[in-house]
Amino acid sequence: MNPFSKASGISTQWQTAVAKATVQARASAQTPPAAANTTRAPSTDGFQEATKALTTWVSKFAAEATSLASRNPALKKDVANLVNDQRDLLASLKNVANQVNEHRNLLANDQIEKGGWKTYTPVLQQTSDINCGPAAAAMLARAKGGKEGVSDAELMNDLGSRYATQEGTTPQQLTQMLAHEGIAVKQGTAELDKGALDGTLTTGGKAVAMVDSNKIVPGGEAKPAGKAHWVLIDGMDDKGRYMVKDPGNASSYFVDPNTLANAVNSGREKHQAGGMLLVENARTPAPATVLAEEGTKKAEVLGNKPGTGSNTTRFGRESS
């Protein structure tokens, strides 16, 4: 079978998956972000199927087409445009998937009402292979409100240059970033404390977790250990799975408690650091120095090694 026939077959699979995903998107768009008594989109994730199919299409077609274009310069521009169009489409599909997942978050409204956040937490893309910590802090800063006129990249770069190093972001440094943005660390845990995490999420708080970059993603249990990586835990679905917002690939997804616990434990075993910072919007004014001092003590249990990893292919590889 020639490469274009292969690409056509994969494209058909993708179109089928997109059709399923579109039905889910329309169903979700008719309801507000999820609450416990809301009619919700199906638990089967058509967007994951669509993304997987499109990713396969891009990776296989891009390799074949690029090889062909190298032997036929006249095709080079057309091939580049086609491949870029598909990647742009993948990015758009991911953005829609993130919005649909927000509708599946049972605690989305509670977090705003009880936690005093200004808006739902956006999913941001880290801008380098080591600034997952500043990206996680920037997500929370956006949810708190403010920073108008400052781009996401500028916000991440500012936080990173103030508090992180070229080695990444330690729990103590992330605590300082959060304090700078008026976000308080209420508790630090070296492993998944389900009771503490659930209590934080249901009362309007959120969590930032240092995990293994490969073990946190769906299907990651079959992968080798990756790098220490910061992600945001931002809610739960109707199956009791935690909503992860991952700056490594700017996507949101749900993981069960066992997957989250394994990702935290794997990170600690390999990198001698890991755990969770349970955070809340500090609505009572307090100096950043006070928030940082109090939070740093609570973060000590996570260790002092930096989170550096990314599980995205954006930076040319998976973590290994």
C-alpha positions as CSV (number, residue, x, y, z in Angstrom):
1,M,0.0,0.0,0.0
2,N,1.4,3.4,-0.9
3,P,1.8,6.1,1.7
4,F,-1.1,8.2,0.4
5,S,-3.4,5.2,0.7
6,K,-2.3,4.6,4.2
7,A,-2.9,8.3,5.0
8,S,-6.3,8.2,3.5
9,G,-7.3,5.2,5.6
10,I,-6.1,6.8,8.8
11,S,-7.9,10.0,7.8
12,T,-11.1,8.1,7.5
13,Q,-10.7,6.7,11.0
14,W,-10.1,10.2,12.2
15,Q,-13.2,11.6,10.5
16,T,-15.3,8.9,12.2
17,A,-13.9,9.7,15.6
18,V,-14.4,13.4,15.0
19,A,-18.1,12.8,14.2
20,K,-18.5,11.0,17.6
21,A,-16.6,13.8,19.3
22,T,-18.8,16.4,17.7
23,V,-22.0,14.8,19.1
24,Q,-20.4,14.9,22.5
25,A,-19.4,18.6,22.1
26,R,-23.0,19.6,21.1
27,A,-24.4,17.7,24.1
28,S,-22.0,19.5,26.4
29,A,-22.6,22.9,24.9
30,Q,-26.3,22.7,25.8
31,T,-25.5,22.5,29.5
32,P,-23.4,24.7,31.9
33,P,-20.1,23.4,33.2
34,A,-20.8,20.2,35.2
35,A,-22.5,20.1,38.5
36,A,-23.6,17.0,40.3
37,N,-27.2,17.2,39.0
38,T,-26.4,18.2,35.4
39,T,-27.0,16.0,32.4
40,R,-23.5,15.2,31.2
41,A,-21.6,14.1,28.1
42,P,-20.9,10.4,27.7
43,S,-18.0,9.1,29.7
44,T,-16.4,7.5,26.6
45,D,-14.1,10.1,25.2
46,G,-14.6,10.6,21.5
47,F,-12.0,13.4,21.6
48,Q,-9.3,11.1,22.8
49,E,-10.2,8.7,19.9
50,A,-10.2,11.6,17.5
51,T,-6.9,13.0,18.8
52,K,-5.2,9.6,18.7
53,A,-6.4,9.0,15.1
54,L,-5.3,12.5,13.9
55,T,-2.0,12.2,15.7
56,T,-1.4,8.9,13.9
57,W,-2.4,10.4,10.6
58,V,0.0,13.3,11.1
59,S,2.9,11.2,12.2
60,K,2.7,8.6,9.5
61,F,1.7,10.9,6.7
62,A,4.3,13.6,7.7
63,A,7.1,11.1,7.6
64,E,6.1,9.6,4.2
65,A,5.3,13.0,2.7
66,T,8.5,14.7,3.9
67,S,10.5,11.8,2.5
68,L,8.7,12.1,-0.8
69,A,9.2,15.9,-0.9
70,S,12.9,15.6,-0.3
71,R,13.1,13.7,-3.6
72,N,10.7,16.0,-5.4
73,P,11.4,19.7,-4.5
74,A,8.3,20.8,-6.4
75,L,6.1,19.2,-3.7
76,K,8.0,20.6,-0.8
77,K,5.8,23.7,-0.2
78,D,2.5,21.8,-0.7
79,V,3.5,19.0,1.7
80,A,4.6,21.5,4.3
81,N,1.3,23.4,4.1
82,L,-0.7,20.1,4.3
83,V,1.2,18.8,7.3
84,N,0.9,22.2,9.1
85,D,-2.8,22.4,8.4
86,Q,-3.3,19.0,10.1
87,R,-1.2,20.0,13.1
88,D,-3.3,23.2,13.4
89,L,-6.4,21.1,13.3
90,L,-5.0,18.9,16.0
91,A,-4.4,21.9,18.2
92,S,-8.0,23.1,17.6
93,L,-9.4,19.7,18.4
94,K,-7.4,19.6,21.7
95,N,-8.8,23.0,22.7
96,V,-12.4,21.8,22.1
97,A,-11.6,18.6,24.0
98,N,-10.4,20.7,27.0
99,Q,-13.6,22.7,27.0
100,V,-15.7,19.5,26.9
101,N,-13.7,18.1,29.8
102,E,-14.4,21.2,31.8
103,H,-18.1,20.3,31.4
104,R,-17.3,16.9,32.9
105,N,-15.7,18.4,35.9
106,L,-18.3,18.0,38.7
107,L,-16.6,20.6,40.9
108,A,-16.1,23.4,38.3
109,N,-18.9,25.6,39.7
110,D,-18.1,24.8,43.3
111,Q,-14.5,25.9,42.9
112,I,-15.5,29.3,41.6
113,E,-18.3,29.8,44.2
114,K,-16.5,28.3,47.2
115,G,-13.0,29.1,46.3
116,G,-13.5,32.6,45.0
117,W,-11.7,32.0,41.7
118,K,-12.6,34.4,39.0
119,T,-12.8,31.8,36.2
120,Y,-12.2,28.2,35.3
121,T,-8.5,27.3,35.2
122,P,-7.2,27.4,31.6
123,V,-4.8,24.8,30.3
124,L,-1.5,26.4,29.3
125,Q,1.4,25.1,27.2
126,Q,4.7,25.3,28.9
127,T,7.2,27.2,26.7
128,S,10.3,25.2,27.4
129,D,11.2,21.7,28.5
130,I,11.9,22.8,32.1
131,N,9.2,25.4,32.9
132,C,6.3,23.1,33.8
133,G,6.3,24.7,37.3
134,P,5.9,28.3,36.1
135,A,3.2,27.1,33.7
136,A,1.2,25.4,36.5
137,A,1.6,28.6,38.6
138,A,0.4,30.7,35.6
139,M,-2.7,28.6,35.2
140,L,-3.7,29.3,38.8
141,A,-2.8,33.0,38.4
142,R,-5.2,33.1,35.4
143,A,-7.9,31.4,37.4
144,K,-7.5,33.9,40.2
145,G,-7.9,36.8,37.8
146,G,-5.8,39.8,36.9
147,K,-2.7,40.0,34.7
148,E,-4.6,41.6,31.9
149,G,-2.3,42.7,29.1
150,V,0.3,40.1,30.0
151,S,0.7,37.1,27.7
152,D,0.8,33.6,29.0
153,A,4.4,33.3,27.8
154,E,5.3,36.5,29.5
155,L,3.7,35.4,32.8
156,M,5.5,32.1,32.7
157,N,8.8,33.7,31.9
158,D,8.4,36.3,34.7
159,L,7.7,33.6,37.3
160,G,10.5,31.4,36.1
161,S,13.1,34.1,36.0
162,R,12.1,35.3,39.5
163,Y,12.0,32.0,41.3
164,A,13.1,29.0,39.2
165,T,16.5,27.9,37.9
166,Q,17.8,26.3,34.7
167,E,17.3,23.0,36.5
168,G,13.6,23.5,36.9
169,T,11.3,24.3,39.8
170,T,11.5,22.8,43.3
171,P,8.4,22.6,45.6
172,Q,9.8,25.5,47.6
173,Q,10.3,27.6,44.5
174,L,6.8,26.8,43.2
175,T,5.4,27.8,46.6
176,Q,7.1,31.2,46.2
177,M,5.6,31.6,42.7
178,L,2.1,30.9,44.1
179,A,2.6,33.3,47.0
180,H,3.6,36.0,44.5
181,E,0.2,35.5,42.8
182,G,-1.8,35.5,46.1
183,I,-2.3,31.7,46.2
184,A,-1.7,29.9,49.5
185,V,-0.3,26.4,50.1
186,K,-2.6,24.9,52.8
187,Q,-0.9,21.5,53.0
188,G,1.9,19.5,51.5
189,T,1.8,15.7,51.1
190,A,4.5,13.3,50.0
191,E,2.0,10.9,48.4
192,L,-1.7,10.9,47.4
193,D,-3.7,11.7,50.5
194,K,-7.1,11.0,49.0
195,G,-9.1,12.4,51.9
196,A,-7.1,15.6,52.0
197,L,-7.2,16.1,48.2
198,D,-10.9,15.4,47.9
199,G,-11.6,17.8,50.8
200,T,-9.6,20.5,49.2
201,L,-11.3,20.1,45.8
202,T,-14.8,20.0,47.2
203,T,-14.3,23.2,49.2
204,G,-12.9,25.3,46.4
205,G,-9.2,24.5,46.4
206,K,-6.9,22.9,43.8
207,A,-3.7,21.0,43.9
208,V,-0.4,21.1,42.1
209,A,1.3,17.7,41.9
210,M,4.9,16.7,41.1
211,V,4.5,13.4,39.3
212,D,6.4,11.2,36.9
213,S,5.8,12.7,33.4
214,N,5.2,9.3,31.8
215,K,3.2,7.6,34.5
216,I,0.6,10.4,34.9
217,V,-0.9,10.1,31.3
218,P,-3.6,7.6,30.5
219,G,-1.9,4.3,29.6
220,G,1.3,5.5,31.3
221,E,1.5,2.4,33.6
222,A,3.1,0.6,30.6
223,K,5.7,3.2,30.0
224,P,9.2,3.5,31.6
225,A,9.7,6.1,34.3
226,G,10.0,9.6,32.9
227,K,11.0,12.9,34.5
228,A,9.7,14.9,37.5
229,H,6.9,17.0,36.2
230,W,4.4,19.5,37.6
231,V,0.7,19.2,36.7
232,L,-2.5,20.8,38.1
233,I,-5.3,18.7,39.7
234,D,-8.5,20.7,39.1
235,G,-11.6,18.6,39.8
236,M,-13.3,15.3,39.5
237,D,-15.7,13.6,37.1
238,D,-18.7,11.3,37.9
239,K,-16.5,8.3,38.1
240,G,-14.3,9.7,40.8
241,R,-11.4,10.3,38.5
242,Y,-9.3,13.4,39.0
243,M,-9.0,16.1,36.3
244,V,-5.4,16.7,35.3
245,K,-4.4,19.9,33.5
246,D,-1.0,19.2,32.0
247,P,1.2,22.0,30.8
248,G,3.5,19.4,29.0
249,N,1.0,19.1,26.2
250,A,-1.6,21.7,27.0
251,S,-4.3,19.1,27.5
252,S,-6.7,18.0,30.2
253,Y,-7.6,14.4,31.0
254,F,-9.0,12.3,33.8
255,V,-7.1,9.7,35.8
256,D,-8.2,7.3,38.5
257,P,-6.8,7.6,42.1
258,N,-4.5,4.6,41.5
259,T,-2.9,6.2,38.4
260,L,-2.3,9.5,40.3
261,A,-0.9,7.7,43.3
262,N,1.4,5.6,41.1
263,A,2.6,8.7,39.2
264,V,3.4,10.5,42.5
265,N,5.2,7.4,44.0
266,S,7.2,6.7,40.8
267,G,8.4,10.3,40.8
268,R,9.6,10.1,44.4
269,E,11.3,6.8,43.9
270,K,13.3,7.9,40.8
271,H,13.8,11.6,41.6
272,Q,13.8,11.7,45.4
273,A,11.1,14.3,45.3
274,G,7.4,14.4,44.6
275,G,4.0,14.8,46.2
276,M,1.2,17.4,46.2
277,L,0.7,21.0,47.2
278,L,-2.9,21.6,48.2
279,V,-3.7,25.2,47.5
280,E,-6.4,27.8,48.0
281,N,-7.1,31.3,46.7
282,A,-5.9,33.6,49.5
283,R,-8.8,36.0,49.5
284,T,-7.8,37.6,52.8
285,P,-4.9,40.0,51.9
286,A,-1.6,38.7,53.1
287,P,1.9,39.7,52.1
288,A,3.6,37.4,49.6
289,T,6.5,37.0,52.0
290,V,4.1,35.6,54.7
291,L,2.4,33.2,52.2
292,A,5.8,32.1,51.0
293,E,7.3,31.5,54.4
294,E,4.2,29.5,55.6
295,G,4.0,27.6,52.3
296,T,7.6,26.7,52.1
297,K,7.4,24.9,55.5
298,K,4.5,22.9,54.3
299,A,6.3,22.1,51.0
300,E,9.3,20.5,52.7
301,V,7.7,17.1,52.8
302,L,7.9,17.0,48.9
303,G,11.7,17.2,48.9
304,N,13.9,19.8,47.3
305,K,14.5,18.4,43.8
306,P,13.1,20.3,40.8
307,G,10.3,19.4,38.4
308,T,11.7,19.6,34.9
309,G,9.8,17.2,32.7
310,S,7.4,17.4,29.8
311,N,5.5,14.5,28.2
312,T,4.9,16.3,25.0
313,T,6.4,15.6,21.6
314,R,6.4,19.4,21.1
315,F,9.9,19.4,22.4
316,G,11.1,16.6,20.2
317,R,10.7,13.6,22.4
318,E,8.8,11.9,25.2
319,S,10.4,12.0,28.6
320,S,12.7,9.1,29.3
